[in-house]
Amino acid sequence: MNRNINRLKIIFIGIFLASIVGVFGYHYLWVWPKAKCEARGGAWAGKWLKCATVYPIETLTGRPANVPPINTDTSKMEGPSVRNPEKK
């Protein structure tokens, strides 16, 4: 009986240590880098574990932010669509 108690004690201590390593690894690889990335204003890409810089679309296109969209009138748009397919 005493051997079984010692064996169970070692098994539970091993499971406990493995769970501590798992939680610390999760925080080291995911939680802390994500918090650091979001604190500096970045966007966390969890799939690749990378921090990305967010650029406004105005920076990439050079278009001012207060200009209305160009193609808002659907009646002036050309070409076939799903609602009005071309008839042959």
C-alpha positions as CSV (number, residue, x, y, z in Angstrom):
1,M,0.0,0.0,0.0
2,N,2.8,2.4,0.8
3,R,4.4,1.9,-2.7
4,N,1.1,2.8,-4.3
5,I,0.9,6.0,-2.3
6,N,4.4,7.0,-3.2
7,R,3.8,6.2,-6.9
8,L,0.6,8.3,-7.0
9,K,2.4,11.1,-5.2
10,I,5.1,11.1,-7.9
11,I,2.5,10.9,-10.7
12,F,0.5,13.9,-9.3
13,I,3.7,15.9,-8.7
14,G,4.7,15.2,-12.3
15,I,1.3,16.3,-13.6
16,F,1.4,19.4,-11.5
17,L,4.9,20.3,-12.8
18,A,3.9,19.6,-16.4
19,S,0.8,21.9,-16.1
20,I,3.0,24.7,-14.6
21,V,5.4,24.4,-17.5
22,G,2.4,24.4,-20.0
23,V,0.8,27.5,-18.4
24,F,4.2,29.4,-18.3
25,G,4.9,28.4,-21.9
26,Y,1.4,29.6,-23.0
27,H,2.0,33.0,-21.3
28,Y,5.5,33.3,-22.6
29,L,4.6,32.5,-26.3
30,W,1.1,34.0,-26.5
31,V,-0.2,36.3,-23.7
32,W,2.8,38.5,-22.9
33,P,3.8,39.2,-26.6
34,K,0.1,39.9,-27.4
35,A,-0.1,42.4,-24.5
36,K,3.1,44.1,-25.4
37,C,2.0,44.3,-29.1
38,E,-1.4,45.8,-28.2
39,A,0.2,48.2,-25.7
40,R,2.3,49.8,-28.5
41,G,-0.7,50.0,-30.8
42,G,0.0,47.0,-33.1
43,A,-2.3,44.2,-34.2
44,W,-1.5,40.7,-32.9
45,A,-1.6,38.0,-35.6
46,G,-2.1,34.9,-33.5
47,K,-1.8,32.5,-36.3
48,W,1.8,33.5,-36.9
49,L,2.6,34.8,-33.4
50,K,3.6,38.2,-34.9
51,C,2.9,41.8,-34.2
52,A,1.8,43.8,-37.2
53,T,1.6,47.6,-37.7
54,V,-1.8,48.9,-38.6
55,Y,-1.8,51.4,-41.5
56,P,-4.8,53.5,-42.4
57,I,-6.0,53.1,-45.9
58,E,-5.4,56.8,-46.5
59,T,-1.7,56.2,-46.0
60,L,-1.6,53.5,-48.6
61,T,-3.8,55.2,-51.2
62,G,-3.0,58.8,-50.6
63,R,-6.7,59.7,-50.6
64,P,-7.9,62.2,-48.0
65,A,-10.1,60.8,-45.2
66,N,-12.9,63.4,-45.7
67,V,-13.6,62.6,-49.4
68,P,-16.8,60.6,-50.1
69,P,-16.6,57.3,-51.9
70,I,-16.5,57.4,-55.7
71,N,-18.8,54.6,-56.8
72,T,-21.9,55.0,-54.6
73,D,-24.6,55.2,-57.3
74,T,-25.3,51.6,-58.5
75,S,-27.4,52.7,-61.4
76,K,-24.4,54.2,-63.1
77,M,-22.2,51.1,-62.7
78,E,-21.6,49.2,-65.8
79,G,-21.2,45.5,-66.4
80,P,-23.3,42.4,-65.6
81,S,-24.2,41.6,-62.0
82,V,-25.8,38.8,-60.2
83,R,-29.1,40.6,-59.9
84,N,-29.2,41.7,-63.6
85,P,-27.3,39.1,-65.7
86,E,-26.8,39.8,-69.4
87,K,-29.3,38.0,-71.6
88,K,-28.1,36.3,-74.7
